[in-house]
Amino acid sequence: MRNGCFLGKKRCWTDLVLKDSQVFSIRRLKASFQYALEGLRYAVKHEKNIRIHLLAAFTTIILSILFQLTAFEWLFIVLAIFTVLVLELVNSAIERTVDLATTEIKPLAKQAKDIAAAAVLLAATMAVIVGVIIFGPKFIDLFLK
């Protein structure tokens, strides 16, 4: 029995829809996760901005625990953190792809890199705004009491 086929059928409906390379495989899934983790490890090791964002995320998580944020506040904090980290990874991938495509200085290559960096800048700005909205009143209460 392969691909969830049963009742002794020689061919299953999945054989009609999926090619062998598309059939679910734990081995392929595991390999996909390993490749993703390898990419994450590489980025953390070689990308200064990822490390800066991770430090900011760690600090934010510690503050969130200390201030005992509500679930709703945690939601915004987690979304902000992951948005920045994901876009920083995408930015790094775009930079590497552009560098692979050309070693010459070309306006389109610069624009692609600048646009990707702008996405990170906007996400980081949004994260700061979320942080100010959530932590601002808590710090004011802490220091005025």
N, C-alpha and C positions, 0 to 999 in steps of 0.2 A: 504494500500500500504506500503510494507516494502522493504527495500533494493533497493529502486529505481524501483520496479516493477510497471508495468502499464498495462492498457487495461484489467484489471480484471483477470490477470493470477494468478493462485493459487500458482505457484512456479516460481521463477525468476532464471535467469542464475546464480546469485550470490549464490543462495541456493545450486547449484551444486558444486561451487568452494570453497565457504567459509563456515566454521563451524560457529555456533552461536558465539563462542568466538572470531572469526576473523572479524565479521561484524563491520563496523565503528560505533563508538558510541561516541557522544560528552562527555558523562559521563566518559568513559574510557580515552579519550584524556585529559580531565580536570584532572583526577586522575594521569595520567602519568606526566603531567606538575607539579602537586603538589608534587609528589614523587621526581622529579628532583630538584625542588626548596628546598625541605626538605633536600636533600643530599647536595646541595650547601650551605645552611645555616649551616648544621652540619660541613661541611669542613671548612667554614670560622671561625666558633666558636672554633673548636677543633684542627685545623691544622695550626701550626705556619708558615710553609712554604707557604701555600696559602695566608696568610695575608701579608707575605713579598712580594710575587709576585703581589698581588693586590696593595700594596703601590707603587711598581715599575711601575705597569701599570698606576696608577693614576698620578704619577709624569710624566711619558712619555706622557700621554694624555694632561696634562697641558702644557708641553713644546711644544707639537705638535700644540696646539692652539696658544701659544705665538709666535712661529716661523712661523705660517701660512703655514703649510705644504701643498703641492700640493695633489691632489687626489691620485696620483700614490704613493707618499710617505706615505700617510695615509694607503693605501692598505697594504704596507709592515709592518707598525707599528701594525695595527690591526691583521694581520696574525701572527706576532711574539707574540703579547700579548696572543691571544687566543690559539696558539700552546702551549705556556708555561703553561697556566692555565689548559687546557684540560689534558695535560700530567701529571701535578701535581695531578689532581683529579684521573686520572687512577692509578698513583703511589700509592696514598693513598688507593684506593680501593684494589689494589693488596696486599699492606701491611696488610690490615685488613683481606683479604681472607686467606692469608698465616697464619696469627695469629690465625684465626678461625680453620684452618685445623690442626695445630699442635702447641703445647706449647713447644715442645722439640726443641733444636737447631739442625737443620738438614742442611747439605750442600745445598740441592736443594732449601730449603726455603730461605736460605741466598742468593743464586744465583738469585732467582726470584725477591727478594726485591732489590738486587743490580742492576740488569738489568733494572728494572723499574726506579730506581733512576738515572741510567745512561741516560735513555731517557730524563728525565727532565733536567739533566745537559747539554746534547747536545742542547736541545731546548733553554735553557737559554743562552747558549753560542751563538747560532744563533741570539737570540734576541739582545744580546749585540753588535754583529757584525753589525746587521741592524741599531741599534742605533748609532753606531760610524760612519757608512757610511752616515746616514741621518743627524745626528746632529753635527758631527765633523766639517764639513765645515761651518756650521751656527755659531757654537761657535767661530771658528777661525775668521770669518768675524766680529763677534760681538766684540771680544776682541782686534782685530788688527786695528779697525777703531777708 
